């Protein structure tokens, strides 16, 4: 008889059996780290089939109880706290935002600039900027810099100043779903461009511009499960440097159902499952190296599935 293999470091235990709505047994076993995207999605679907709407809450509890330890070299040293079961369900089943590679300026203006969001691929090479954004490099270069944090609610009223190193080492944690937006601090937007100029000079923004606008950068780093609830402003681009960021978007004329002081994670767990298909937003998960463009006044909310590094170019 073959001896059962003992789980080793780098494996996630998903042992157990579950019943589907028709009474048929289902089971999940050990999932190797290398197989996380496919294996966890499969297990996630089993949980969801068995638990229905309550599956999202069950999965989040499991996520908070289980930590997967992965080599961090491929993610710049940023701990990927979101690679548990919940992260697998949080990445949508079907992306409803168009992905385009090597779009020309004429195509961009004709089909997207004033009409709808689009995910752009292959426009720029930011490999050097990505290397500079590793955890080690940023702490070495900017650890003592004071950064301004905003609350993760729709209006971001409260601001808190503290050293960048303190933010990374003490506050960069997975989002607590019970916390309100005004209790959650988020590093994004309020950058001192003089102090961070040595970094930003190596970033290549998307080459497309709109007449009469001026680009402005907004750089951020946030933990798994964090994000900003629905809001709107002028047009812009958002690029993921490390991690993954899920976006939810509505056109200007379609105001989403949300609470301005509840986090995007709380919205996903509490409101999203009850939405009719016709009431659901456009949504997609932006991978590292991809750029999302959103037109003027489009409602949008974001959710970081991993510890994520990202930069936006707002066209003001």
ABEGO torsion letter per residue (X at the ends): XBBBBBBBBGBBBABEBBBBAAGBBBBBBBBBAAAAAAAAAAAAAAAAAAAEAAAAAAAAAAAAABBBBBBAAAAGGBBBAAABAAAAAABBABBABBBBBGBBAAAAAAAAAAABBBBBBGABBAAAAAAAABAAAAAAAAAABBBBBBBBBAAGABBBBBBAAAAAAAABBBBBAABBAAABBBBBGBBBAAAAAAAAAABBBBABBBBGBBBBBBBBBBBBGBEBBBBBBBBBBBBBABEBBBBBBBBAABBBBBBAABBAAAAAAAAAAABBAAABBBBBBBBBGBBBBBBBGBBBBBBBABBBBBBBBBBX
